[in-house]
């Protein structure tokens, strides 16, 4: 892990007064705009903090449980960790030789796992940035997930190069399982091929269930304790891009290419709410504080250059979770928003775009004062 | 051949109608017809026994007959003809003139053609044929005589169709809050919406209501939906189907101004000369086909048929003529060989009706030795009321003022150096002897628009492609005691890159107009007030393709249609001052159209009273508006409460499912709840306090 900043951790209390020359003298090239302030001042911040280190599109943003760190992965080979309170980049995890598709952090933040297009999955020491385990799959790794007990990792791989999509489980305590992984979740009854390969996966209900979403818009529910497939439900008409869970782990929100995001309960896999947008949704996140859903999306990346930026709709949209109506939007990205994440305390959020930028927003008063009356 | 014996009476009729035909058939009934071996084919016999028959019977158009008869006479009959054969090969021709001193007498005859096919052919050729203006042939088959004989002499009125309640066609005008309606055709759905203070409220929505597109009638009574099979009209309080017009493959439709008739057109049909089906004129109330016409040429401008303001006449242009038909008979106004008004050099779409009187304005291009000419033609007298010669003109377009006060002819010319420029010839139609004002611009003109209910007009003109001016003129500029066309003010003399306005749309109530640029990447709008010559506001609507004022001039809608743009479909609603009210995205919106209102019936005195009392009434309206806004939020609240209750039941259901499943796994105690999933509104005060402490 390369520490970019002096370990003293410079805190700029009044960045706006610094002129650009001074700014560069301080050797903080990574921080494009830096507004560093402690908690308690955040409600006066309107401008986002731009986290500028990725050179290629973002793939995933993830906060740790406490919310003091933000992990970001992109299509470039290294992935980064940021301090959320001031936007400081703490370091990068170098070691992959392909796009990093997914990351996950263990519940106590000591371990991190990343899956990559180089067909490997690496387990890192979060603090030191060293590789603890190097797990090799046969195809690119699309999703990685820690169980709450931080010893078990479940990954899914892509169905490419004539190989099927697989769900593999590794037990970090068990040397044997680290070689090839265990096919704990049994996909024999319905093999996963390139039509219904896994696009996103998550452990929910405090490790009771494991959910996978598929290319054909299905969501499948597995029992995490036994690996049996419990049920499957076709909720979307097109590819599901991401799944994120609510704080109580009873609900998930799916983001789909069919221009909708849906709120599902994890037990019955029934659609409780639906959020309609004018464009494909790449990522959706649930706030722990307010009844809000955050949706990020935009047109397909290969169509972006053919149209005006205004028609791309590169915005993060806020929807009311219960009333399903749009209540606000935040603009700023130059390309589709690939991934969004609410801070665990619900007072800030991060969005990562196809443009390689992470925008980190603290909500201001207008957000908290906004209430639906009923 | 047996002679057919007619009765002793001969019909003395001035014209031939259906009644006459049955009368004639009765005579023929009396005639005794029998086959005989020595029947000479094709011999023509006339009824005998009449006192006039000793006179020589003459057929004026015998050429047709003889040609047919010769052919037939040469044929051989392959078998012995039966009763049936002979009957069906004989036709009766009615309406043949008999020459005598009175010259008013008509006669009829029977013609045997030998074969049924030939008889059929003759039947078709002769029926309805004008011998001259007074004599028209009516033919029928002898074999169909039985049918005619069965006709009862007593008139039995047809059963009256049951009364269909369709409701008041103008019920929407009685809306308590005077809201306007608009129709949206989007993604196979057709929605009629109310434009209320608090946003659009659906009035009626139907899936697959229309197939191709929809259209309002000019006074807003009917909504026409266009289908593959034809056109259907809807309206009234209950949105029932009022009428349907079967016209397969219909593409275009046009209402008459008073909503009495509708014209439908399918110009791609392979048309039969004898039985045209391309353009059909229908009566809206009865649904009857009035007349069918052959298709227009390859290049034509719709509407092909142009209606006079009172629906009395409809005109169709042709090369060098105007055909005018009278409604409801759809007979040509002009009698004679050509049945049209000849105007040499007249081209398609170079004429138009006055919106208030039966005046037809047309122009003809220059043709040696005659100069180009603009003329006003009075119908039905066909008198030229006013005409003016023009020189060196390339093209002319006619713009009538909505109230028929003025006719502006925009004349496009080219100088010797090839420079294009336009000028205006403005006819003051309402004044004595119709004086003409000429306005020279020396520049090409891109847009012209009359102010409705006013005397001003806006012109967008410019010398070069990159610089355009917008100028407002008035017709009431007084100079030496006479009204003159006078320039009021110029809006822009700036480069087109900055303000490339090419479209001007006046408010239907006048005094305000919108300048719009609806092409290219930089689409913007400006709202102007002509009274104070000030810009009220400016706005931008990305990709907007149309600007639509509502019929009362209170709102302006701009919309992006799926027919012209791939994305951003939806509409923006602005006030007449240019304040943006709503942005409404509508997926695959194709059409947006305000429901037109009929012209108001207020007299000038009443209008003045309204203007006087406006301020007094405004407070009442404001109060009503506030009430409406309150009411809607109440509805919204109800809906939200229902949603919340639903959400709570969903939560309970999930909880039950969770417990059940966990119990079945033998894991009873639930994991600890971390945070509450949703926060009650009552918590608000608490939360605010918390934040204050925090800050």
Interface residues (C-beta under 8 A of the other chain):
Chain A: X40 X41 X43 X205 X206 X208 X223 X225 X246 X247 X248 X250 X251 X265 X267 X268 X272 X278 X288 X289 X290 X291 X307 X308 X310 X311 X321 X322 X323 X368 X371 X372 X373 X374
Chain B: X521 X542 X543 X567 X568 X585 X587 X637 X640 X641 X643 X644 X647 X650 X653 X654 X655 X657 X658 X661 X662 X665 X667 X671 X673 X674 X675 X677 X678 X679 X681 X684 X687 X691 X694 X695
